[in-house]
Amino acid sequence: MSRYSVRLALYIMSSRSEDMDSFTDHMMEHLVELNDDADMGGSLSTGLFDVWVTVEAGSATEAALAGTTIIRTAAHAAGGYTQDWPQANEWPAWLRERAIEAHEVERPELVYA
């Protein structure tokens, strides 16, 4: 198992900017509950956000699946919905189409002189 950093670009929609601000705050709270290394940044005016989580997985594909599941769970817990996300058997193609990133995290070596 290796440690991977997973990034997912999201478009979050809301008819009112106050709702968007509240939703993204709640989503971040839930992300941190689910994943200590979670982070999120973006624009309330455009609705474009990047979300990052760090997961342990056997491959980049497994990491992308696990990371995306964490992000989706946080969105649902915050009151969002993801009606256009795929069924389980459609995930690999869906992840490739969206170029979801999963990169192995290099562990720095500690050297004593």
C-alpha atoms as a printed R data frame, in Angstrom:
    type eleno elety resid chain resno       x      y       z
1   ATOM     1    CA   MET     A     1   0.000  0.000   0.000
2   ATOM     2    CA   SER     A     2   1.164  3.500  -0.819
3   ATOM     3    CA   ARG     A     3  -0.032  6.937   0.166
4   ATOM     4    CA   TYR     A     4  -1.705  8.948  -2.624
5   ATOM     5    CA   SER     A     5  -2.846 12.522  -2.956
6   ATOM     6    CA   VAL     A     6  -6.135 12.687  -4.885
7   ATOM     7    CA   ARG     A     7  -7.458 15.875  -6.514
8   ATOM     8    CA   LEU     A     8 -10.969 16.247  -7.887
9   ATOM     9    CA   ALA     A     9 -12.201 19.347  -9.717
10  ATOM    10    CA   LEU     A    10 -15.851 20.100  -8.937
11  ATOM    11    CA   TYR     A    11 -18.467 22.487 -10.221
12  ATOM    12    CA   ILE     A    12 -20.772 23.348  -7.313
13  ATOM    13    CA   MET     A    13 -24.076 25.005  -8.194
14  ATOM    14    CA   SER     A    14 -26.398 27.099  -6.044
15  ATOM    15    CA   SER     A    15 -28.924 29.773  -6.892
16  ATOM    16    CA   ARG     A    16 -27.764 31.991  -3.999
17  ATOM    17    CA   SER     A    17 -24.199 32.923  -3.077
18  ATOM    18    CA   GLU     A    18 -25.022 32.730   0.660
19  ATOM    19    CA   ASP     A    19 -26.044 29.097   0.177
20  ATOM    20    CA   MET     A    20 -22.825 28.353  -1.705
21  ATOM    21    CA   ASP     A    21 -20.668 29.809   1.060
22  ATOM    22    CA   SER     A    22 -22.520 27.861   3.738
23  ATOM    23    CA   PHE     A    23 -22.445 24.635   1.722
24  ATOM    24    CA   THR     A    24 -18.710 24.795   1.021
25  ATOM    25    CA   ASP     A    25 -18.013 25.519   4.710
26  ATOM    26    CA   HIS     A    26 -20.067 22.483   5.737
27  ATOM    27    CA   MET     A    27 -18.505 20.309   3.047
28  ATOM    28    CA   MET     A    28 -15.019 21.217   4.270
29  ATOM    29    CA   GLU     A    29 -16.027 20.379   7.863
30  ATOM    30    CA   HIS     A    30 -17.200 16.941   6.726
31  ATOM    31    CA   LEU     A    31 -14.112 16.412   4.556
32  ATOM    32    CA   VAL     A    32 -11.823 16.996   7.529
33  ATOM    33    CA   GLU     A    33 -13.911 14.608   9.651
34  ATOM    34    CA   LEU     A    34 -13.429 11.920   6.991
35  ATOM    35    CA   ASN     A    35  -9.834 12.702   6.003
36  ATOM    36    CA   ASP     A    36  -7.311 14.572   8.150
37  ATOM    37    CA   ASP     A    37  -5.357 15.733   5.100
38  ATOM    38    CA   ALA     A    38  -8.350 17.112   3.169
39  ATOM    39    CA   ASP     A    39  -8.255 20.550   1.607
40  ATOM    40    CA   MET     A    40 -10.559 22.524  -0.651
41  ATOM    41    CA   GLY     A    41 -10.226 25.750  -2.579
42  ATOM    42    CA   GLY     A    42 -12.084 27.543  -5.309
43  ATOM    43    CA   SER     A    43 -14.317 30.413  -6.297
44  ATOM    44    CA   LEU     A    44 -17.777 31.109  -4.904
45  ATOM    45    CA   SER     A    45 -18.526 33.285  -7.938
46  ATOM    46    CA   THR     A    46 -17.757 30.588 -10.541
47  ATOM    47    CA   GLY     A    47 -18.554 27.493  -8.474
48  ATOM    48    CA   LEU     A    48 -15.293 25.851  -9.576
49  ATOM    49    CA   PHE     A    49 -13.470 24.074  -6.753
50  ATOM    50    CA   ASP     A    50 -10.550 21.707  -6.336
51  ATOM    51    CA   VAL     A    51 -10.759 19.193  -3.513
52  ATOM    52    CA   TRP     A    52  -7.783 17.189  -2.246
53  ATOM    53    CA   VAL     A    53  -7.642 14.153   0.029
54  ATOM    54    CA   THR     A    54  -4.842 11.741   0.908
55  ATOM    55    CA   VAL     A    55  -5.514  7.997   0.966
56  ATOM    56    CA   GLU     A    56  -3.692  4.683   1.356
57  ATOM    57    CA   ALA     A    57  -4.221  2.437  -1.674
58  ATOM    58    CA   GLY     A    58  -2.636 -0.284  -3.771
59  ATOM    59    CA   SER     A    59  -2.701  1.748  -7.011
60  ATOM    60    CA   ALA     A    60  -3.505  5.175  -8.410
61  ATOM    61    CA   THR     A    61  -6.854  3.874  -9.693
62  ATOM    62    CA   GLU     A    62  -7.807  2.505  -6.274
63  ATOM    63    CA   ALA     A    63  -6.706  5.801  -4.719
64  ATOM    64    CA   ALA     A    64  -8.855  7.803  -7.151
65  ATOM    65    CA   LEU     A    65 -11.875  5.640  -6.318
66  ATOM    66    CA   ALA     A    66 -11.306  5.916  -2.571
67  ATOM    67    CA   GLY     A    67 -10.617  9.650  -2.682
68  ATOM    68    CA   THR     A    68 -13.630 10.399  -4.852
69  ATOM    69    CA   THR     A    69 -15.830  8.355  -2.513
70  ATOM    70    CA   ILE     A    70 -14.638 10.429   0.458
71  ATOM    71    CA   ILE     A    71 -15.338 13.659  -1.420
72  ATOM    72    CA   ARG     A    72 -18.802 12.501  -2.505
73  ATOM    73    CA   THR     A    73 -19.641 11.378   1.038
74  ATOM    74    CA   ALA     A    74 -18.668 14.817   2.388
75  ATOM    75    CA   ALA     A    75 -20.794 16.541  -0.272
76  ATOM    76    CA   HIS     A    76 -23.821 14.422   0.681
77  ATOM    77    CA   ALA     A    77 -23.253 14.997   4.406
78  ATOM    78    CA   ALA     A    78 -23.205 18.753   3.737
79  ATOM    79    CA   GLY     A    79 -26.577 18.522   1.981
80  ATOM    80    CA   GLY     A    80 -25.417 18.275  -1.622
81  ATOM    81    CA   TYR     A    81 -26.410 15.718  -4.198
82  ATOM    82    CA   THR     A    82 -24.575 14.088  -7.069
83  ATOM    83    CA   GLN     A    83 -27.284 12.784  -9.377
84  ATOM    84    CA   ASP     A    84 -25.047 12.711 -12.451
85  ATOM    85    CA   TRP     A    85 -22.279 10.652 -10.824
86  ATOM    86    CA   PRO     A    86 -21.919  7.093 -12.147
87  ATOM    87    CA   GLN     A    87 -22.912  3.702 -10.779
88  ATOM    88    CA   ALA     A    88 -20.096  1.590  -9.306
89  ATOM    89    CA   ASN     A    89 -19.401 -0.327 -12.540
90  ATOM    90    CA   GLU     A    90 -18.978  2.964 -14.460
91  ATOM    91    CA   TRP     A    91 -16.363  4.498 -12.142
92  ATOM    92    CA   PRO     A    92 -13.123  3.625 -13.973
93  ATOM    93    CA   ALA     A    93 -14.244  5.217 -17.274
94  ATOM    94    CA   TRP     A    94 -15.777  8.194 -15.433
95  ATOM    95    CA   LEU     A    95 -12.521  8.822 -13.567
96  ATOM    96    CA   ARG     A    96 -10.452  8.653 -16.783
97  ATOM    97    CA   GLU     A    97 -12.813 11.023 -18.626
98  ATOM    98    CA   ARG     A    98 -12.467 13.631 -15.905
99  ATOM    99    CA   ALA     A    99  -8.710 13.230 -15.499
100 ATOM   100    CA   ILE     A   100  -8.963 12.867 -11.748
101 ATOM   101    CA   GLU     A   101  -5.456 12.996 -10.367
102 ATOM   102    CA   ALA     A   102  -3.976 10.518  -7.915
103 ATOM   103    CA   HIS     A   103  -0.262 10.823  -7.239
104 ATOM   104    CA   GLU     A   104   1.842  8.774  -4.894
105 ATOM   105    CA   VAL     A   105   3.125 10.882  -2.031
106 ATOM   106    CA   GLU     A   106   6.860 10.613  -1.658
107 ATOM   107    CA   ARG     A   107   8.039 10.143   1.871
108 ATOM   108    CA   PRO     A   108  10.970 12.395   2.627
109 ATOM   109    CA   GLU     A   109  13.929 10.712   4.217
110 ATOM   110    CA   LEU     A   110  15.212 11.988   7.501
111 ATOM   111    CA   VAL     A   111  19.012 12.052   7.488
112 ATOM   112    CA   TYR     A   112  21.080 12.475  10.632
113 ATOM   113    CA   ALA     A   113  24.631 13.758  10.246
